[in-house]
């Protein structure tokens, strides 16, 4: 019979020192330039909806949200935070503003999300060529 392994209390992540800092950027400059998207209202939506430790309105110094330039929103988190959660909240805001049919959220690089218009290709011209 094999004796169970007893943990000594040390794990691979126990020696981790320092704070976690993650920086996310949501680039919504394209729809802002077309005046169909309000970046300041979206920033307020994120302030109201982001949950920290299971509670909304609990951002404190842990998460900062600010506008960085024209149509860019920067979220800096000093604790474990998911970029997918930002994408989820962005899609939720687009649905609330009834923009979800025209805009989509695309991850251009790690930590960067961009709002893009759906590409609409004119299919009507292709049907005329077949005749």
VMD Tcl script that builds the backbone (N, CA, C; Angstrom):
set m [mol new atoms 393]
animate dup $m
set s [atomselect $m all]
$s set {name element resname resid chain x y z} {
  {N N UNK 1 A 0.843 -1.174 0.000}
  {CA C UNK 1 A 0.000 0.000 0.000}
  {C C UNK 1 A 0.887 1.236 0.000}
  {N N UNK 2 A 0.517 2.229 -0.793}
  {CA C UNK 2 A 1.298 3.446 -0.923}
  {C C UNK 2 A 0.749 4.496 0.026}
  {N N UNK 3 A 1.641 5.127 0.750}
  {CA C UNK 3 A 1.225 6.161 1.702}
  {C C UNK 3 A 0.884 7.440 0.942}
  {N N UNK 4 A -0.156 8.178 1.370}
  {CA C UNK 4 A -0.506 9.426 0.679}
  {C C UNK 4 A 0.584 10.467 0.863}
  {N N UNK 5 A 0.745 11.274 -0.165}
  {CA C UNK 5 A 1.772 12.318 -0.141}
  {C C UNK 5 A 1.303 13.469 0.749}
  {N N UNK 6 A 2.143 13.877 1.648}
  {CA C UNK 6 A 1.798 14.949 2.577}
  {C C UNK 6 A 2.408 16.245 2.059}
  {N N UNK 7 A 1.585 17.266 1.959}
  {CA C UNK 7 A 2.041 18.563 1.469}
  {C C UNK 7 A 2.838 19.283 2.546}
  {N N UNK 8 A 3.944 19.902 2.144}
  {CA C UNK 8 A 4.779 20.649 3.088}
  {C C UNK 8 A 4.389 22.115 3.149}
  {N N UNK 9 A 3.372 22.501 2.387}
  {CA C UNK 9 A 2.923 23.889 2.414}
  {C C UNK 9 A 3.571 24.738 1.343}
  {N N UNK 10 A 4.518 24.177 0.632}
  {CA C UNK 10 A 5.187 24.936 -0.424}
  {C C UNK 10 A 4.597 24.531 -1.761}
  {N N UNK 11 A 4.299 25.511 -2.563}
  {CA C UNK 11 A 3.812 25.223 -3.907}
  {C C UNK 11 A 4.605 26.077 -4.889}
  {N N UNK 12 A 4.389 25.855 -6.139}
  {CA C UNK 12 A 5.130 26.579 -7.169}
  {C C UNK 12 A 4.840 28.065 -7.176}
  {N N UNK 13 A 3.664 28.473 -6.734}
  {CA C UNK 13 A 3.286 29.878 -6.785}
  {C C UNK 13 A 3.448 30.583 -5.442}
  {N N UNK 14 A 3.920 29.889 -4.433}
  {CA C UNK 14 A 3.998 30.478 -3.096}
  {C C UNK 14 A 5.048 31.579 -3.017}
  {N N UNK 15 A 6.088 31.505 -3.811}
  {CA C UNK 15 A 7.155 32.489 -3.740}
  {C C UNK 15 A 6.918 33.697 -4.625}
  {N N UNK 16 A 5.721 33.877 -5.120}
  {CA C UNK 16 A 5.414 34.970 -6.035}
  {C C UNK 16 A 5.353 36.294 -5.270}
  {N N UNK 17 A 6.187 37.227 -5.658}
  {CA C UNK 17 A 6.235 38.504 -4.954}
  {C C UNK 17 A 5.777 39.625 -5.885}
  {N N UNK 18 A 5.273 40.708 -5.308}
  {CA C UNK 18 A 4.862 41.860 -6.108}
  {C C UNK 18 A 3.391 41.815 -6.463}
  {N N UNK 19 A 2.916 42.942 -6.996}
  {CA C UNK 19 A 1.516 43.041 -7.374}
  {C C UNK 19 A 1.313 42.632 -8.821}
  {N N UNK 20 A 0.099 42.213 -9.094}
  {CA C UNK 20 A -0.302 41.925 -10.468}
  {C C UNK 20 A -0.856 43.216 -11.050}
  {N N UNK 21 A -0.339 43.631 -12.189}
  {CA C UNK 21 A -0.875 44.813 -12.865}
  {C C UNK 21 A -1.132 44.451 -14.316}
  {N N UNK 22 A -2.383 44.564 -14.709}
  {CA C UNK 22 A -2.757 44.298 -16.090}
  {C C UNK 22 A -3.372 45.549 -16.673}
  {N N UNK 23 A -3.046 45.822 -17.933}
  {CA C UNK 23 A -3.546 47.016 -18.610}
  {C C UNK 23 A -4.299 46.571 -19.867}
  {N N UNK 24 A -5.536 47.005 -19.965}
  {CA C UNK 24 A -6.377 46.683 -21.117}
  {C C UNK 24 A -6.784 47.975 -21.805}
  {N N UNK 25 A -6.826 47.945 -23.126}
  {CA C UNK 25 A -7.262 49.110 -23.902}
  {C C UNK 25 A -8.411 48.680 -24.807}
  {N N UNK 26 A -9.487 49.452 -24.754}
  {CA C UNK 26 A -10.623 49.234 -25.659}
  {C C UNK 26 A -10.621 50.391 -26.644}
  {N N UNK 27 A -10.327 50.089 -27.894}
  {CA C UNK 27 A -10.242 51.108 -28.938}
  {C C UNK 27 A -11.590 51.202 -29.646}
  {N N UNK 28 A -12.313 52.277 -29.348}
  {CA C UNK 28 A -13.615 52.481 -29.997}
  {C C UNK 28 A -13.591 53.777 -30.814}
  {N N UNK 29 A -12.436 54.105 -31.369}
  {CA C UNK 29 A -12.288 55.366 -32.094}
  {C C UNK 29 A -13.068 55.385 -33.411}
  {N N UNK 30 A -13.187 54.242 -34.075}
  {CA C UNK 30 A -13.902 54.198 -35.353}
  {C C UNK 30 A -15.379 54.583 -35.196}
  {N N UNK 31 A -16.142 53.956 -34.288}
  {CA C UNK 31 A -17.538 54.374 -34.118}
  {C C UNK 31 A -17.685 55.750 -33.465}
  {N N UNK 32 A -16.702 56.167 -32.657}
  {CA C UNK 32 A -16.761 57.499 -32.042}
  {C C UNK 32 A -16.616 58.571 -33.116}
  {N N UNK 33 A -15.722 58.340 -34.081}
  {CA C UNK 33 A -15.543 59.301 -35.174}
  {C C UNK 33 A -16.787 59.403 -36.046}
  {N N UNK 34 A -17.546 58.316 -36.149}
  {CA C UNK 34 A -18.800 58.335 -36.914}
  {C C UNK 34 A -19.973 58.847 -36.092}
  {N N UNK 35 A -19.713 59.187 -34.821}
  {CA C UNK 35 A -20.704 59.771 -33.909}
  {C C UNK 35 A -21.898 58.849 -33.641}
  {N N UNK 36 A -21.644 57.549 -33.592}
  {CA C UNK 36 A -22.719 56.627 -33.207}
  {C C UNK 36 A -22.438 55.993 -31.851}
  {N N UNK 37 A -21.292 56.307 -31.252}
  {CA C UNK 37 A -20.877 55.688 -29.998}
  {C C UNK 37 A -20.364 56.771 -29.067}
  {N N UNK 38 A -20.828 56.762 -27.811}
  {CA C UNK 38 A -20.420 57.753 -26.821}
  {C C UNK 38 A -19.425 57.105 -25.848}
  {N N UNK 39 A -18.158 57.495 -25.958}
  {CA C UNK 39 A -17.107 56.876 -25.150}
  {C C UNK 39 A -17.256 57.205 -23.670}
  {N N UNK 40 A -17.693 58.414 -23.341}
  {CA C UNK 40 A -17.836 58.777 -21.929}
  {C C UNK 40 A -18.979 57.994 -21.269}
  {N N UNK 41 A -20.050 57.756 -22.000}
  {CA C UNK 41 A -21.154 56.950 -21.464}
  {C C UNK 41 A -20.714 55.498 -21.278}
  {N N UNK 42 A -19.884 55.010 -22.185}
  {CA C UNK 42 A -19.359 53.655 -22.059}
  {C C UNK 42 A -18.417 53.541 -20.860}
  {N N UNK 43 A -17.622 54.574 -20.633}
  {CA C UNK 43 A -16.733 54.599 -19.468}
  {C C UNK 43 A -17.543 54.557 -18.170}
  {N N UNK 44 A -18.628 55.322 -18.123}
  {CA C UNK 44 A -19.503 55.322 -16.946}
  {C C UNK 44 A -20.159 53.948 -16.763}
  {N N UNK 45 A -20.566 53.323 -17.881}
  {CA C UNK 45 A -21.143 51.982 -17.832}
  {C C UNK 45 A -20.159 50.996 -17.210}
  {N N UNK 46 A -18.884 51.076 -17.609}
  {CA C UNK 46 A -17.871 50.182 -17.041}
  {C C UNK 46 A -17.672 50.451 -15.556}
  {N N UNK 47 A -17.665 51.747 -15.159}
  {CA C UNK 47 A -17.543 52.098 -13.741}
  {C C UNK 47 A -18.673 51.464 -12.930}
  {N N UNK 48 A -19.876 51.498 -13.488}
  {CA C UNK 48 A -21.047 51.000 -12.761}
  {C C UNK 48 A -21.134 49.474 -12.743}
  {N N UNK 49 A -20.623 48.799 -13.780}
  {CA C UNK 49 A -20.879 47.378 -13.952}
  {C C UNK 49 A -19.726 46.450 -13.578}
  {N N UNK 50 A -18.486 46.922 -13.542}
  {CA C UNK 50 A -17.374 46.016 -13.241}
  {C C UNK 50 A -17.477 45.547 -11.793}
  {N N UNK 51 A -17.391 44.249 -11.624}
  {CA C UNK 51 A -17.481 43.664 -10.287}
  {C C UNK 51 A -16.088 43.379 -9.748}
  {N N UNK 52 A -15.878 43.737 -8.483}
  {CA C UNK 52 A -14.659 43.381 -7.766}
  {C C UNK 52 A -15.092 42.614 -6.528}
  {N N UNK 53 A -14.579 41.407 -6.383}
  {CA C UNK 53 A -14.942 40.520 -5.284}
  {C C UNK 53 A -16.454 40.287 -5.216}
  {N N UNK 54 A -17.081 40.169 -6.382}
  {CA C UNK 54 A -18.499 39.842 -6.454}
  {C C UNK 54 A -19.457 40.994 -6.242}
  {N N UNK 55 A -18.959 42.238 -6.140}
  {CA C UNK 55 A -19.844 43.378 -5.891}
  {C C UNK 55 A -19.549 44.496 -6.892}
  {N N UNK 56 A -20.611 45.080 -7.433}
  {CA C UNK 56 A -20.441 46.230 -8.316}
  {C C UNK 56 A -20.222 47.473 -7.465}
  {N N UNK 57 A -19.606 48.501 -8.054}
  {CA C UNK 57 A -19.357 49.741 -7.327}
  {C C UNK 57 A -18.285 49.589 -6.266}
  {N N UNK 58 A -17.413 48.601 -6.441}
  {CA C UNK 58 A -16.408 48.286 -5.432}
  {C C UNK 58 A -15.000 48.416 -6.035}
  {N N UNK 59 A -14.816 49.359 -6.983}
  {CA C UNK 59 A -13.549 49.441 -7.707}
  {C C UNK 59 A -12.397 49.878 -6.814}
  {N N UNK 60 A -12.587 50.972 -6.059}
  {CA C UNK 60 A -11.528 51.477 -5.186}
  {C C UNK 60 A -10.274 51.802 -5.961}
  {N N UNK 61 A -9.124 51.463 -5.394}
  {CA C UNK 61 A -7.848 51.681 -6.065}
  {C C UNK 61 A -7.409 50.463 -6.856}
  {N N UNK 62 A -8.206 49.408 -6.811}
  {CA C UNK 62 A -7.831 48.157 -7.454}
  {C C UNK 62 A -7.936 48.256 -8.980}
  {N N UNK 63 A -8.991 48.922 -9.474}
  {CA C UNK 63 A -9.207 49.042 -10.913}
  {C C UNK 63 A -9.453 50.509 -11.258}
  {N N UNK 64 A -8.667 51.029 -12.207}
  {CA C UNK 64 A -8.865 52.394 -12.687}
  {C C UNK 64 A -9.322 52.358 -14.143}
  {N N UNK 65 A -10.322 53.188 -14.447}
  {CA C UNK 65 A -10.857 53.295 -15.803}
  {C C UNK 65 A -10.707 54.743 -16.225}
  {N N UNK 66 A -10.105 54.961 -17.392}
  {CA C UNK 66 A -9.919 56.330 -17.869}
  {C C UNK 66 A -9.942 56.346 -19.387}
  {N N UNK 67 A -10.174 57.537 -19.938}
  {CA C UNK 67 A -10.114 57.711 -21.389}
  {C C UNK 67 A -8.689 58.073 -21.762}
  {N N UNK 68 A -8.146 57.338 -22.707}
  {CA C UNK 68 A -6.777 57.584 -23.169}
  {C C UNK 68 A -6.839 58.001 -24.627}
  {N N UNK 69 A -6.928 59.298 -24.865}
  {CA C UNK 69 A -7.004 59.773 -26.239}
  {C C UNK 69 A -8.420 59.745 -26.778}
  {N N UNK 70 A -8.519 60.002 -28.065}
  {CA C UNK 70 A -9.823 60.071 -28.726}
  {C C UNK 70 A -10.381 58.672 -28.959}
  {N N UNK 71 A -11.415 58.318 -28.203}
  {CA C UNK 71 A -12.105 57.052 -28.422}
  {C C UNK 71 A -11.400 55.831 -27.869}
  {N N UNK 72 A -10.449 56.003 -26.964}
  {CA C UNK 72 A -9.785 54.853 -26.355}
  {C C UNK 72 A -10.044 54.859 -24.857}
  {N N UNK 73 A -10.394 53.706 -24.333}
  {CA C UNK 73 A -10.648 53.572 -22.905}
  {C C UNK 73 A -9.622 52.599 -22.344}
  {N N UNK 74 A -8.997 53.019 -21.252}
  {CA C UNK 74 A -7.926 52.238 -20.645}
  {C C UNK 74 A -8.393 51.724 -19.284}
  {N N UNK 75 A -8.229 50.436 -19.059}
  {CA C UNK 75 A -8.588 49.816 -17.790}
  {C C UNK 75 A -7.315 49.215 -17.205}
  {N N UNK 76 A -6.930 49.698 -16.026}
  {CA C UNK 76 A -5.749 49.187 -15.346}
  {C C UNK 76 A -6.209 48.458 -14.090}
  {N N UNK 77 A -5.849 47.175 -13.998}
  {CA C UNK 77 A -6.256 46.349 -12.862}
  {C C UNK 77 A -5.023 45.947 -12.066}
  {N N UNK 78 A -5.108 46.111 -10.746}
  {CA C UNK 78 A -4.008 45.746 -9.863}
  {C C UNK 78 A -4.289 44.446 -9.123}
  {N N UNK 79 A -5.191 43.641 -9.679}
  {CA C UNK 79 A -5.462 42.305 -9.156}
  {C C UNK 79 A -5.835 41.443 -10.344}
  {N N UNK 80 A -6.128 40.191 -10.097}
  {CA C UNK 80 A -6.491 39.275 -11.167}
  {C C UNK 80 A -7.762 39.775 -11.851}
  {N N UNK 81 A -7.697 39.955 -13.180}
  {CA C UNK 81 A -8.810 40.519 -13.939}
  {C C UNK 81 A -8.774 39.914 -15.334}
  {N N UNK 82 A -9.933 39.574 -15.858}
  {CA C UNK 82 A -10.024 38.899 -17.149}
  {C C UNK 82 A -10.371 39.875 -18.270}
  {N N UNK 83 A -9.658 39.755 -19.374}
  {CA C UNK 83 A -9.974 40.552 -20.552}
  {C C UNK 83 A -11.285 40.112 -21.182}
  {N N UNK 84 A -11.607 38.835 -21.042}
  {CA C UNK 84 A -12.876 38.325 -21.567}
  {C C UNK 84 A -14.055 38.988 -20.859}
  {N N UNK 85 A -13.868 39.350 -19.584}
  {CA C UNK 85 A -14.925 40.034 -18.844}
  {C C UNK 85 A -15.166 41.413 -19.440}
  {N N UNK 86 A -14.100 42.091 -19.859}
  {CA C UNK 86 A -14.251 43.392 -20.531}
  {C C UNK 86 A -14.981 43.227 -21.859}
  {N N UNK 87 A -14.649 42.184 -22.590}
  {CA C UNK 87 A -15.322 41.931 -23.867}
  {C C UNK 87 A -16.806 41.662 -23.627}
  {N N UNK 88 A -17.109 40.880 -22.594}
  {CA C UNK 88 A -18.500 40.585 -22.241}
  {C C UNK 88 A -19.262 41.864 -21.913}
  {N N UNK 89 A -18.673 42.737 -21.095}
  {CA C UNK 89 A -19.346 43.991 -20.728}
  {C C UNK 89 A -19.503 44.917 -21.931}
  {N N UNK 90 A -18.516 44.923 -22.819}
  {CA C UNK 90 A -18.609 45.748 -24.027}
  {C C UNK 90 A -19.758 45.280 -24.910}
  {N N UNK 91 A -19.877 43.967 -25.093}
  {CA C UNK 91 A -20.972 43.424 -25.890}
  {C C UNK 91 A -22.324 43.712 -25.242}
  {N N UNK 92 A -22.354 43.667 -23.920}
  {CA C UNK 92 A -23.588 43.971 -23.197}
  {C C UNK 92 A -23.994 45.433 -23.408}
  {N N UNK 93 A -23.008 46.343 -23.399}
  {CA C UNK 93 A -23.292 47.759 -23.634}
  {C C UNK 93 A -23.780 47.985 -25.061}
  {N N UNK 94 A -23.149 47.311 -26.030}
  {CA C UNK 94 A -23.572 47.452 -27.433}
  {C C UNK 94 A -25.009 46.971 -27.611}
  {N N UNK 95 A -25.371 45.890 -26.938}
  {CA C UNK 95 A -26.735 45.372 -27.032}
  {C C UNK 95 A -27.725 46.357 -26.422}
  {N N UNK 96 A -27.332 46.964 -25.301}
  {CA C UNK 96 A -28.198 47.929 -24.619}
  {C C UNK 96 A -28.429 49.163 -25.493}
  {N N UNK 97 A -27.403 49.589 -26.229}
  {CA C UNK 97 A -27.497 50.758 -27.100}
  {C C UNK 97 A -28.014 50.399 -28.495}
  {N N UNK 98 A -28.354 49.147 -28.718}
  {CA C UNK 98 A -28.846 48.626 -29.999}
  {C C UNK 98 A -27.837 48.849 -31.123}
  {N N UNK 99 A -26.561 48.650 -30.799}
  {CA C UNK 99 A -25.485 48.767 -31.790}
  {C C UNK 99 A -24.862 47.413 -32.108}
  {N N UNK 100 A -25.360 46.363 -31.484}
  {CA C UNK 100 A -24.757 45.046 -31.624}
  {C C UNK 100 A -24.880 44.508 -33.049}
  {N N UNK 101 A -25.861 44.994 -33.816}
  {CA C UNK 101 A -26.045 44.535 -35.193}
  {C C UNK 101 A -25.010 45.122 -36.146}
  {N N UNK 102 A -24.357 46.217 -35.742}
  {CA C UNK 102 A -23.411 46.897 -36.626}
  {C C UNK 102 A -21.964 46.820 -36.158}
  {N N UNK 103 A -21.773 46.634 -34.867}
  {CA C UNK 103 A -20.417 46.630 -34.323}
  {C C UNK 103 A -20.083 45.285 -33.712}
  {N N UNK 104 A -18.801 44.942 -33.743}
  {CA C UNK 104 A -18.332 43.741 -33.076}
  {C C UNK 104 A -17.063 44.046 -32.305}
  {N N UNK 105 A -16.751 43.233 -31.324}
  {CA C UNK 105 A -15.581 43.424 -30.476}
  {C C UNK 105 A -14.525 42.417 -30.916}
  {N N UNK 106 A -13.340 42.926 -31.314}
  {CA C UNK 106 A -12.272 42.084 -31.822}
  {C C UNK 106 A -11.029 42.302 -30.979}
  {N N UNK 107 A -10.375 41.220 -30.592}
  {CA C UNK 107 A -9.111 41.318 -29.869}
  {C C UNK 107 A -7.993 41.426 -30.897}
  {N N UNK 108 A -7.350 42.599 -30.970}
  {CA C UNK 108 A -6.300 42.812 -31.964}
  {C C UNK 108 A -4.950 42.314 -31.470}
  {N N UNK 109 A -4.711 42.389 -30.179}
  {CA C UNK 109 A -3.490 41.869 -29.564}
  {C C UNK 109 A -3.818 41.588 -28.098}
  {N N UNK 110 A -2.945 40.879 -27.388}
  {CA C UNK 110 A -3.260 40.606 -25.981}
  {C C UNK 110 A -3.438 41.897 -25.183}
  {N N UNK 111 A -4.588 42.027 -24.551}
  {CA C UNK 111 A -4.863 43.212 -23.752}
  {C C UNK 111 A -5.451 44.367 -24.535}
  {N N UNK 112 A -5.718 44.188 -25.820}
  {CA C UNK 112 A -6.276 45.253 -26.646}
  {C C UNK 112 A -7.511 44.745 -27.377}
  {N N UNK 113 A -8.605 45.475 -27.219}
  {CA C UNK 113 A -9.847 45.154 -27.909}
  {C C UNK 113 A -10.241 46.334 -28.774}
  {N N UNK 114 A -10.859 46.051 -29.901}
  {CA C UNK 114 A -11.249 47.108 -30.835}
  {C C UNK 114 A -12.685 46.892 -31.276}
  {N N UNK 115 A -13.426 47.989 -31.389}
  {CA C UNK 115 A -14.783 47.925 -31.929}
  {C C UNK 115 A -14.702 48.156 -33.425}
  {N N UNK 116 A -15.201 47.208 -34.186}
  {CA C UNK 116 A -15.158 47.305 -35.643}
  {C C UNK 116 A -16.562 47.136 -36.202}
  {N N UNK 117 A -16.756 47.732 -37.371}
  {CA C UNK 117 A -18.007 47.547 -38.087}
  {C C UNK 117 A -17.982 46.194 -38.786}
  {N N UNK 118 A -19.147 45.561 -38.904}
  {CA C UNK 118 A -19.231 44.337 -39.689}
  {C C UNK 118 A -18.975 44.691 -41.148}
  {N N UNK 119 A -18.246 43.813 -41.839}
  {CA C UNK 119 A -18.008 44.026 -43.265}
  {C C UNK 119 A -19.224 43.541 -44.036}
  {N N UNK 120 A -19.846 44.448 -44.776}
  {CA C UNK 120 A -21.021 44.105 -45.563}
  {C C UNK 120 A -20.597 44.105 -47.026}
  {N N UNK 121 A -20.731 42.948 -47.664}
  {CA C UNK 121 A -20.348 42.809 -49.062}
  {C C UNK 121 A -21.622 42.797 -49.884}
  {N N UNK 122 A -21.653 43.595 -50.945}
  {CA C UNK 122 A -22.845 43.665 -51.801}
  {C C UNK 122 A -23.021 42.387 -52.585}
  {N N UNK 123 A -23.957 41.552 -52.182}
  {CA C UNK 123 A -24.205 40.288 -52.871}
  {C C UNK 123 A -25.110 40.467 -54.094}
  {N N UNK 124 A -25.796 41.571 -54.195}
  {CA C UNK 124 A -26.732 41.805 -55.303}
  {C C UNK 124 A -26.032 41.873 -56.648}
  {N N UNK 125 A -24.801 42.384 -56.696}
  {CA C UNK 125 A -24.072 42.479 -57.950}
  {C C UNK 125 A -23.627 41.108 -58.449}
  {N N UNK 126 A -23.319 40.195 -57.576}
  {CA C UNK 126 A -22.845 38.871 -57.956}
  {C C UNK 126 A -23.952 38.079 -58.640}
  {N N UNK 127 A -25.194 38.282 -58.224}
  {CA C UNK 127 A -26.312 37.547 -58.809}
  {C C UNK 127 A -26.570 38.026 -60.237}
  {N N UNK 128 A -26.354 39.284 -60.535}
  {CA C UNK 128 A -26.582 39.809 -61.877}
  {C C UNK 128 A -25.557 39.275 -62.871}
  {N N UNK 129 A -24.342 38.934 -62.404}
  {CA C UNK 129 A -23.301 38.457 -63.308}
  {C C UNK 129 A -23.587 37.035 -63.806}
  {N N UNK 130 A -24.347 36.269 -63.024}
  {CA C UNK 130 A -24.622 34.875 -63.409}
  {C C UNK 130 A -25.600 34.781 -64.567}
  {N N UNK 131 A -26.406 35.758 -64.752}
  {CA C UNK 131 A -27.451 35.681 -65.773}
  {C C UNK 131 A -26.915 35.875 -67.165}
}
mol reanalyze $m
mol bondsrecalc $m
mol representation Tube
mol addrep $m
